[in-house]
Amino acid sequence: MPSKDYYKTLGIDKNATESDIKSAYRKMAKQYHPDLNPDNPQAAEKFKEVNEAYEVLSDKEKRARYDRGEMDFDGANYGGFNPFGGGGFSAGGFDDIFDIFSNFMGGGRSRSSSAAYNGSDITYKIRLSFLESCKGCSKEISFSRMEKCPTCKGTGAKDEKSSKVCDKCNGTGQVQFVKDTIFGRSVSVKQCDACGGTGRIITDKCKDCRGTGLVNKKKVISVHIPPGVENGQVLTLRNQGNASRYPNGFNGNVLLVIEVEPSTVLKRENLDLYVEVPISFSLAVRGGEIEVPTLNGKYIHKIPEGTKNNEVFRLRGMGIRNERGSLGDLYVKVVVEVPKSVSKGDKDAILEFEKNMSMRNYPNQQKYNEEITKLYK
């Protein structure tokens, strides 16, 4: 047996399809993504485990070897898998882990070690109606963020003469630490503690930002929500978060957490939509037209005579279309509703109607009666 249960890691069984694996991966990657779990080493470790499991199970050859118990975990070096780097990670169609989220604003940045000098992220919850989540929409959002102080242009100093080059790091913002060990001399680079990594020492602070180089500002932006987003999904607006106090740092991101108001009529599963339509007994018998709710208004669908209770009709291409062009279907389930508060005259009419029927009109009842007769022979 394999020493690591990748199926358990993704919460799926061994018969899971490629679509099941991808769906489980997307859900868990979002749940444990480092951007949403700052300072949580357990989430970071779980995130790495999820990526390791997906890298194996999304590759047909690796999955087959894993299922046969031929996976060499000790030599495979999966524990060092880095979802942010290169290393040939394809993730079954994702060229990068951030394909889980949509990059609306363009101009992304590398998530290297320099990320420590970038501004912090902002989490923003945005509520959508069911139709907005399915069809996509534009929303205006308003939030507060830290921006470069316009007075000192982010330097934190009162003027050009109010700061000097840090004499400890010589303006680099970094200092080297040399340590001799039994294995030899090691050199590490850390942020300069004298200037805080800025490379300059402030002698007279800016009165508006009090030396931080940042001020709090209200920001209003219009964002595009793509069609097909789901409740709990996170969309990333690159470089729209808090500004960095360091000269070469990037802004952080805005993480849009999607909250979808559920529909009382339509339900969804991936790109497919489902609806239950109650119909009368007489309509089921004689056939006719029913009103079906869709993303683009009401649709008239004809059902045949003799429609059975819980019969499902598939309306192809009437589900959700996402930005990649994939299109779902609409499944219509008809539920025959038994009338209530029927008068005696109506009951007599129904009884008379039944008297005119024969078992040929009820093939399921006829088969049921025949099977019971066989049972007791």
HELIX and SHEET records of a PDB file:
HELIX    1   1 TYR A    6  LEU A   10  1                                   5    
HELIX    2   2 GLU A   18  GLN A   31  1                                  14    
HELIX    3   3 PRO A   34  LEU A   36  5                                   3    
HELIX    4   4 PRO A   41  LEU A   57  1                                  17    
HELIX    5   5 LYS A   60  ASP A   67  1                                   8    
HELIX    6   6 PHE A   73  ALA A   76  1                                   4    
HELIX    7   7 TYR A   78  GLY A   80  5                                   3    
HELIX    8   8 ALA A   91  GLY A   93  5                                   3    
HELIX    9   9 ILE A   97  ILE A  100  5                                   4    
HELIX   10  10 SER A  113  TYR A  117  5                                   5    
HELIX   11  11 PHE A  130  LYS A  135  1                                   6    
HELIX   12  12 GLU A  160  SER A  162  5                                   3    
HELIX   13  13 PHE A  281  ARG A  286  1                                   6    
HELIX   14  14 LYS A  344  LYS A  355  1                                  12    
HELIX   15  15 MET A  359  ASN A  361  5                                   3    
HELIX   16  16 PRO A  363  LEU A  375  1                                  13    
SHEET    1   A 3 ILE A 122  LEU A 128  0                                        
SHEET    2   A 3 VAL A 254  VAL A 260  1                                        
SHEET    3   A 3 VAL A 234  LEU A 237 -1                                        
SHEET    1   B 2 CYS A 137  LYS A 148  0                                        
SHEET    2   B 2 LEU A 214  ILE A 225 -1                                        
SHEET    1   C 2 SER A 163  VAL A 165  0                                        
SHEET    2   C 2 ARG A 200  ILE A 202 -1                                        
SHEET    1   D 2 GLN A 174  THR A 181  0                                        
SHEET    2   D 2 GLY A 184  GLN A 191 -1                                        
SHEET    1   E 4 LYS A 267  GLU A 269  0                                        
SHEET    2   E 4 ASP A 272  SER A 280 -1                                        
SHEET    3   E 4 LEU A 330  GLU A 337  1                                        
SHEET    4   E 4 VAL A 312  LEU A 315 -1                                        
SHEET    1   F 2 GLY A 288  THR A 294  0                                        
SHEET    2   F 2 GLY A 297  ILE A 303 -1                                        
END                                                                             
